[in-house]
Amino acid sequence: MQAAAEKAVKEFPTAAVAAVEPSTGAIRAVANNPASGFNTAFQGKQAPGSTMKIVTGR
């Protein structure tokens, strides 16, 4: 899952993702692009809306 998260954010100049398991709240993957500097995945703030979607799957 971590590798998939890192691959996904590399497609964009500025991106971040945090994958959380809904049933437990466990963090499964975190990735930022660029990888250095501010940790957007953990420290960034984004208002809910069309840019923030919750996706679940099995």
C-alpha positions as CSV (number, residue, x, y, z in Angstrom):
1,M,0.0,0.0,0.0
2,Q,2.9,2.4,0.8
3,A,4.4,1.8,-2.7
4,A,1.0,2.6,-4.3
5,A,0.7,5.8,-2.3
6,E,4.1,7.0,-3.2
7,K,3.5,6.2,-6.9
8,A,0.2,8.1,-6.9
9,V,1.6,11.3,-5.5
10,K,4.6,11.3,-7.8
11,E,2.2,12.1,-10.7
12,F,1.6,15.6,-9.3
13,P,4.1,18.4,-8.4
14,T,2.4,18.9,-5.0
15,A,0.4,16.1,-3.5
16,A,-0.2,14.2,-0.3
17,V,-2.1,11.1,0.7
18,A,-2.8,9.3,4.0
19,A,-4.5,5.9,3.7
20,V,-6.5,5.0,6.9
21,E,-8.2,1.7,7.6
22,P,-11.8,2.8,8.5
23,S,-12.6,-0.1,10.8
24,T,-9.6,0.5,13.1
25,G,-8.3,4.0,12.3
26,A,-4.8,2.5,11.6
27,I,-2.6,4.4,9.2
28,R,-1.7,2.1,6.3
29,A,0.3,4.5,4.1
30,V,1.5,8.1,4.0
31,A,3.1,9.8,1.1
32,N,4.1,13.4,0.2
33,N,5.4,15.0,-3.0
34,P,7.8,16.6,-2.6
35,A,9.0,14.2,-0.1
36,S,11.1,16.7,1.9
37,G,9.9,19.8,3.7
38,F,6.5,20.3,5.1
39,N,4.6,17.0,5.9
40,T,1.3,17.8,4.2
41,A,-0.2,14.4,4.8
42,F,0.0,14.8,8.5
43,Q,0.1,18.5,9.1
44,G,-1.7,20.0,6.1
45,K,-5.2,21.4,6.4
46,Q,-7.8,21.0,3.7
47,A,-11.5,21.9,4.0
48,P,-13.9,19.1,3.1
49,G,-15.3,19.3,-0.4
50,S,-14.7,18.1,-3.9
51,T,-11.0,17.8,-3.3
52,M,-11.4,15.5,-0.3
53,K,-13.1,12.1,-0.8
54,I,-13.3,9.1,1.4
55,V,-12.7,5.9,-0.6
56,T,-13.3,2.4,0.9
57,G,-12.7,-0.9,-0.8
58,R,-12.3,-4.6,-0.2
